[in-house]
């Protein structure tokens, strides 16, 4: 899916759905991100990763998609991880108290999902 400010697509890393985005996530563009996340959650995976490494900015509506995904996965029984590089995106997650969802590049390696360290909320 492509909006004039946001492009979203779905990948799979060793059977883990990865919702990828590039551009700006804000109220006017978030619907495509929400729809793709809902599609990824249909298969009831144990975890979903958001690859926001190509996202320049995110607002509270984008953060809400991540929180909603965690709820769809069943709270503590499901994991949500976010890979982000932009200082603004990192800051938004930290300000919202969601920094426990942030992953490093090493954590983004699909093999890391088998590691007990990956318990992102």
Beta strands, then each sheet from edge to edge (+ up, - down):
strand 1: 6-13
strand 2: 16-25
strand 3: 47-58
strand 4: 79-84
strand 5: 102-103
sheet 1: 1+ 2- 3- 4- 5-
end
